[in-house]
């Protein structure tokens, strides 16, 4: 079962195919919308976002909702359980 996408309000990513190869793309931030979104979704001071490509080839910015499981936390710490 897949989770519903949470689009990052206030963030827009565009790729310019005519730009030099070292330019990945442009990220625009609409301050008021972005601040509201960041305040709503922050976790311990961070908000993780993914830049994805839709099936029709356009880019979008999405909230990264992945959370480590207890098993992943144990593996990352080499067997020792550490709080995140």
N, C-alpha and C positions, 0 to 999 in steps of 0.2 A: 504494500500500500504506500503510495507516494504522498508526501506532504504537499499542502498547497503552497505555491510560491508566494513569497512576500516581497513585492517589488519595493525598491528603496526610493521612497518619495523624495524628490529634491535633487536626485542624482541622474545625470544623463551622460552616457559614453558614446562617442562616435569615432569611427576609424576613417581616416582619410587615405584612400588608396594611392593618392598622388604624393603623399608625404614621404620623406626619406625613410629608409628601412629601420633606422634607429628610433623613429617616432611610432609608438604603439597605437596611440589614439589620444583623444581629448576627453577630459572629464569635466563636465560643467556641474556646478552646485548652486541650486537655488536656496539661498541662506535660510529663509524662514521655514520652508518645507523640510530642508535637511536637518535643521536643529530639532524640530519637532520629532522627526523620525528617529534621530540619534537618541534623544532623551527617552523615547518610548521603548527602544530596543537595546539599550546599553546593558552590558553584563560585566560587572567589575571594571567599569571604565572603558570598555572596548565595544565596538560594533564591527563585526566582520561582514564584509560584502564580497560578492562574487560578480565578476563581469562575464556574462554568458552570451552566446549567440543563439537566437531563436531559429526555428526551423526555416523561416523565410529569409534568414541571413542578416537580420538586424540585431544589434547589440542591446542588452538591457542589464541593469544593475539590480541584484537580488540580495536579500538578507541571507547570510550563511547561518542556517539554524542547526548545523551539526554540533552535537555535544558528545564528548568521549564517554564511553561506557566504563563501568568499573573495571572490566577486563582490560580495556585499552589503557586506562590509567596505570594498572599494574604492569603491563608490558612496557609502557614508556619509562617507568621508573626502575626497570630491571627486576621486577618481582616485589619491590617494596611499595606498599600502598601509601601514596601521598595525596593530600587534598589539593584540589584545584581551586 
